[in-house]
Amino acid sequence: MSKKKDTLLTVAVGGAIPAGHKLQLTSAQADARRHLLVTDAKEKDAFSWKGDGRRAFTTAGPTYFKAGEQLAIDSDLDRGLEIMFGIADSGSEEAKPVKDAGGKKPTRAELAKAFEEGKAEGKADAASELDTKLADAKKEGRAEMLAEIEQRNALFEALETAQAAQESLASDADNAAKAAAQKAVDDAQAAIDALKPLEA
Protein backbone atom coordinates (compact mmCIF):
# COMPACT_ATOMS: atom_id res chain seq x y z
CA MET A 1 0.00 0.00 0.00
CA SER A 2 1.34 3.41 -0.82
CA LYS A 3 0.93 6.60 1.14
CA LYS A 4 2.02 10.19 0.89
CA LYS A 5 5.61 10.81 1.86
CA ASP A 6 6.25 12.69 5.08
CA THR A 7 2.81 11.80 6.45
CA LEU A 8 3.10 11.64 10.21
CA LEU A 9 1.87 8.23 11.43
CA THR A 10 1.14 7.06 14.96
CA VAL A 11 2.19 3.56 15.99
CA ALA A 12 -0.99 1.72 16.99
CA VAL A 13 0.61 -1.60 17.90
CA GLY A 14 4.22 -1.66 18.99
CA GLY A 15 6.49 -3.48 16.59
CA ALA A 16 9.55 -3.40 14.38
CA ILE A 17 10.16 -1.64 11.10
CA PRO A 18 12.40 -3.88 8.95
CA ALA A 19 15.77 -2.85 7.55
CA GLY A 20 15.88 -0.58 4.52
CA HIS A 21 12.95 1.70 5.34
CA LYS A 22 13.43 5.47 5.24
CA LEU A 23 12.09 7.27 8.32
CA GLN A 24 11.75 10.84 9.56
CA LEU A 25 12.54 10.82 13.31
CA THR A 26 12.85 13.29 16.13
CA SER A 27 16.14 13.76 17.95
CA ALA A 28 15.00 11.62 20.90
CA GLN A 29 13.80 8.79 18.63
CA ALA A 30 17.02 8.81 16.59
CA ASP A 31 19.31 8.98 19.62
CA ALA A 32 17.58 6.01 21.29
CA ARG A 33 17.95 3.89 18.13
CA ARG A 34 21.30 5.16 16.81
CA HIS A 35 22.75 1.61 16.65
CA LEU A 36 19.99 0.59 14.21
CA LEU A 37 19.99 3.66 11.95
CA VAL A 38 22.05 4.98 9.05
CA THR A 39 22.13 8.61 7.99
CA ASP A 40 23.71 10.61 5.20
CA ALA A 41 24.20 13.58 7.52
CA LYS A 42 27.84 14.48 8.08
CA GLU A 43 27.29 16.52 11.25
CA LYS A 44 28.67 15.16 14.50
CA ASP A 45 25.22 15.59 16.05
CA ALA A 46 23.50 13.56 13.33
CA PHE A 47 21.65 11.45 15.90
CA SER A 48 20.92 14.05 18.56
CA TRP A 49 20.28 17.70 17.87
CA LYS A 50 18.68 20.60 19.66
CA GLY A 51 15.29 21.85 18.70
CA ASP A 52 12.25 20.39 17.09
CA GLY A 53 12.03 18.88 13.70
CA ARG A 54 12.73 15.54 12.15
CA ARG A 55 15.66 14.19 10.15
CA ALA A 56 15.92 11.39 7.62
CA PHE A 57 17.32 7.99 8.59
CA THR A 58 17.33 4.50 7.07
CA THR A 59 16.80 1.43 9.23
CA ALA A 60 19.82 -0.92 9.25
CA GLY A 61 17.97 -3.69 11.08
CA PRO A 62 14.60 -4.30 12.74
CA THR A 63 13.92 -1.01 14.55
CA TYR A 64 11.32 -1.11 17.32
CA PHE A 65 8.73 1.54 18.15
CA LYS A 66 6.17 1.45 20.95
CA ALA A 67 2.48 2.22 20.62
CA GLY A 68 1.77 5.94 20.57
CA GLU A 69 5.05 7.06 18.97
CA GLN A 70 4.77 9.25 15.90
CA LEU A 71 7.07 9.10 12.89
CA ALA A 72 7.02 9.67 9.16
CA ILE A 73 7.95 6.76 6.91
CA ASP A 74 9.10 7.47 3.35
CA SER A 75 8.61 3.90 2.13
CA ASP A 76 5.56 1.93 1.01
CA LEU A 77 3.84 0.06 3.81
CA ASP A 78 3.54 -3.70 3.66
CA ARG A 79 0.77 -5.59 5.46
CA GLY A 80 2.75 -5.83 8.72
CA LEU A 81 3.42 -2.09 8.79
CA GLU A 82 -0.21 -1.34 7.97
CA ILE A 83 -1.19 -3.32 11.06
CA MET A 84 1.53 -1.65 13.14
CA PHE A 85 0.23 1.81 12.18
CA GLY A 86 -3.45 0.81 12.43
CA ILE A 87 -4.20 1.49 8.77
CA ALA A 88 -7.20 -0.31 7.29
CA ASP A 89 -6.39 -3.04 4.79
CA SER A 90 -9.57 -2.40 2.78
CA GLY A 91 -7.68 -0.06 0.47
CA SER A 92 -8.68 3.00 2.47
CA GLU A 93 -5.92 5.46 3.25
CA GLU A 94 -7.59 6.44 6.52
CA ALA A 95 -6.06 5.41 9.81
CA LYS A 96 -8.44 3.50 12.06
CA PRO A 97 -7.93 2.45 15.65
CA VAL A 98 -6.83 -1.14 16.07
CA LYS A 99 -9.60 -3.34 17.43
CA ASP A 100 -9.69 -6.98 18.44
CA ALA A 101 -12.16 -9.54 17.06
CA GLY A 102 -14.82 -8.37 19.54
CA GLY A 103 -14.64 -4.80 18.22
CA LYS A 104 -12.91 -3.42 21.34
CA LYS A 105 -9.71 -1.42 21.42
CA PRO A 106 -6.88 -3.47 22.93
CA THR A 107 -5.87 -2.53 26.45
CA ARG A 108 -2.49 -1.04 27.22
CA ALA A 109 -1.45 -4.40 28.77
CA GLU A 110 -2.46 -6.27 25.59
CA LEU A 111 -0.50 -3.83 23.46
CA ALA A 112 2.53 -4.17 25.76
CA LYS A 113 2.30 -7.97 25.60
CA ALA A 114 2.07 -7.88 21.78
CA PHE A 115 5.07 -5.56 21.68
CA GLU A 116 7.16 -7.84 23.90
CA GLU A 117 6.20 -10.90 21.85
CA GLY A 118 7.16 -9.11 18.64
CA LYS A 119 10.36 -7.86 20.22
CA ALA A 120 11.39 -11.36 21.36
CA GLU A 121 10.56 -12.80 17.95
CA GLY A 122 12.57 -10.06 16.22
CA LYS A 123 15.56 -10.66 18.50
CA ALA A 124 15.47 -14.39 17.81
CA ASP A 125 15.27 -13.80 14.05
CA ALA A 126 18.13 -11.28 14.17
CA ALA A 127 20.30 -13.61 16.28
CA SER A 128 19.68 -16.51 13.89
CA GLU A 129 20.54 -14.33 10.88
CA LEU A 130 23.75 -13.12 12.56
CA ASP A 131 24.77 -16.68 13.43
CA THR A 132 24.29 -17.73 9.81
CA LYS A 133 26.27 -14.75 8.51
CA LEU A 134 29.08 -15.42 11.01
CA ALA A 135 29.30 -19.09 9.99
CA ASP A 136 29.38 -18.11 6.31
CA ALA A 137 32.10 -15.51 6.97
CA LYS A 138 34.18 -18.07 8.85
CA LYS A 139 33.87 -20.54 5.97
CA GLU A 140 34.86 -17.86 3.45
CA GLY A 141 37.77 -16.75 5.63
CA ARG A 142 39.04 -20.31 5.98
CA ALA A 143 38.83 -20.90 2.23
CA GLU A 144 40.75 -17.69 1.53
CA MET A 145 43.43 -18.56 4.10
CA LEU A 146 43.81 -22.11 2.72
CA ALA A 147 44.20 -20.74 -0.81
CA GLU A 148 46.83 -18.28 0.42
CA ILE A 149 48.72 -21.04 2.25
CA GLU A 150 48.67 -23.21 -0.88
CA GLN A 151 50.04 -20.28 -2.89
CA ARG A 152 52.83 -19.79 -0.37
CA ASN A 153 53.68 -23.51 -0.38
CA ALA A 154 53.89 -23.46 -4.19
CA LEU A 155 56.30 -20.51 -4.06
CA PHE A 156 58.52 -22.23 -1.48
CA GLU A 157 58.54 -25.40 -3.60
CA ALA A 158 59.54 -23.34 -6.65
CA LEU A 159 62.40 -21.80 -4.66
CA GLU A 160 63.59 -25.20 -3.46
CA THR A 161 63.44 -26.59 -7.01
CA ALA A 162 65.39 -23.63 -8.39
CA GLN A 163 68.02 -23.94 -5.63
CA ALA A 164 68.37 -27.69 -6.27
CA ALA A 165 68.81 -27.07 -9.99
CA GLN A 166 71.43 -24.41 -9.29
CA GLU A 167 73.36 -26.70 -6.93
CA SER A 168 73.25 -29.61 -9.39
CA LEU A 169 75.02 -27.62 -12.07
CA ALA A 170 78.61 -28.71 -12.26
CA SER A 171 81.21 -26.11 -11.62
CA ASP A 172 82.24 -26.39 -15.23
CA ALA A 173 78.71 -25.73 -16.59
CA ASP A 174 78.39 -22.88 -18.99
CA ASN A 175 77.72 -19.40 -17.70
CA ALA A 176 74.33 -19.15 -19.45
CA ALA A 177 72.99 -22.20 -17.54
CA LYS A 178 74.37 -20.82 -14.26
CA ALA A 179 72.80 -17.41 -14.94
CA ALA A 180 69.44 -19.00 -15.78
CA ALA A 181 69.53 -21.06 -12.58
CA GLN A 182 70.48 -17.99 -10.51
CA LYS A 183 67.63 -15.99 -12.11
CA ALA A 184 65.12 -18.74 -11.21
CA VAL A 185 66.34 -18.68 -7.60
CA ASP A 186 66.19 -14.87 -7.47
CA ASP A 187 62.68 -14.77 -8.99
CA ALA A 188 61.35 -17.37 -6.55
CA GLN A 189 62.94 -15.56 -3.59
CA ALA A 190 61.50 -12.20 -4.76
CA ALA A 191 58.00 -13.73 -4.99
CA ILE A 192 58.33 -15.06 -1.43
CA ASP A 193 59.67 -11.74 -0.13
CA ALA A 194 56.68 -9.92 -1.69
CA LEU A 195 54.17 -12.00 0.30
CA LYS A 196 52.23 -10.22 3.01
CA PRO A 197 52.05 -11.85 6.44
CA LEU A 198 49.13 -14.23 6.95
CA GLU A 199 46.26 -12.71 8.90
CA ALA A 200 44.63 -14.86 11.55
ChimeraX attribute file (.defattr): number of C-alpha atoms within 10 A of each C-alpha:
attribute: neighborCount
match mode: 1-to-1
recipient: residues
	/A:1	14
	/A:2	11
	/A:3	12
	/A:4	12
	/A:5	13
	/A:6	13
	/A:7	13
	/A:8	13
	/A:9	16
	/A:10	19
	/A:11	21
	/A:12	25
	/A:13	27
	/A:14	24
	/A:15	26
	/A:16	19
	/A:17	21
	/A:18	16
	/A:19	14
	/A:20	15
	/A:21	19
	/A:22	20
	/A:23	22
	/A:24	22
	/A:25	20
	/A:26	21
	/A:27	19
	/A:28	15
	/A:29	17
	/A:30	24
	/A:31	17
	/A:32	12
	/A:33	14
	/A:34	18
	/A:35	13
	/A:36	17
	/A:37	23
	/A:38	18
	/A:39	17
	/A:40	9
	/A:41	12
	/A:42	7
	/A:43	9
	/A:44	8
	/A:45	11
	/A:46	18
	/A:47	23
	/A:48	16
	/A:49	17
	/A:50	9
	/A:51	8
	/A:52	9
	/A:53	10
	/A:54	17
	/A:55	18
	/A:56	19
	/A:57	24
	/A:58	20
	/A:59	20
	/A:60	18
	/A:61	18
	/A:62	20
	/A:63	20
	/A:64	17
	/A:65	22
	/A:66	18
	/A:67	18
	/A:68	13
	/A:69	14
	/A:70	19
	/A:71	19
	/A:72	20
	/A:73	23
	/A:74	19
	/A:75	16
	/A:76	15
	/A:77	18
	/A:78	11
	/A:79	12
	/A:80	13
	/A:81	18
	/A:82	18
	/A:83	19
	/A:84	22
	/A:85	24
	/A:86	20
	/A:87	24
	/A:88	16
	/A:89	14
	/A:90	7
	/A:91	9
	/A:92	10
	/A:93	13
	/A:94	11
	/A:95	15
	/A:96	13
	/A:97	16
	/A:98	18
	/A:99	13
	/A:100	10
	/A:101	8
	/A:102	7
	/A:103	8
	/A:104	10
	/A:105	13
	/A:106	17
	/A:107	11
	/A:108	11
	/A:109	9
	/A:110	12
	/A:111	18
	/A:112	16
	/A:113	13
	/A:114	15
	/A:115	20
	/A:116	15
	/A:117	14
	/A:118	17
	/A:119	19
	/A:120	12
	/A:121	12
	/A:122	19
	/A:123	13
	/A:124	12
	/A:125	13
	/A:126	14
	/A:127	12
	/A:128	12
	/A:129	11
	/A:130	12
	/A:131	12
	/A:132	12
	/A:133	12
	/A:134	12
	/A:135	11
	/A:136	12
	/A:137	12
	/A:138	12
	/A:139	12
	/A:140	12
	/A:141	14
	/A:142	13
	/A:143	12
	/A:144	12
	/A:145	15
	/A:146	12
	/A:147	12
	/A:148	14
	/A:149	13
	/A:150	12
	/A:151	14
	/A:152	16
	/A:153	13
	/A:154	14
	/A:155	19
	/A:156	16
	/A:157	13
	/A:158	19
	/A:159	21
	/A:160	15
	/A:161	16
	/A:162	22
	/A:163	17
	/A:164	13
	/A:165	17
	/A:166	19
	/A:167	13
	/A:168	11
	/A:169	13
	/A:170	9
	/A:171	9
	/A:172	7
	/A:173	10
	/A:174	10
	/A:175	10
	/A:176	9
	/A:177	13
	/A:178	18
	/A:179	12
	/A:180	14
	/A:181	21
	/A:182	17
	/A:183	14
	/A:184	19
	/A:185	20
	/A:186	15
	/A:187	16
	/A:188	21
	/A:189	17
	/A:190	13
	/A:191	14
	/A:192	18
	/A:193	9
	/A:194	8
	/A:195	12
	/A:196	7
	/A:197	6
	/A:198	9
	/A:199	6
	/A:200	6
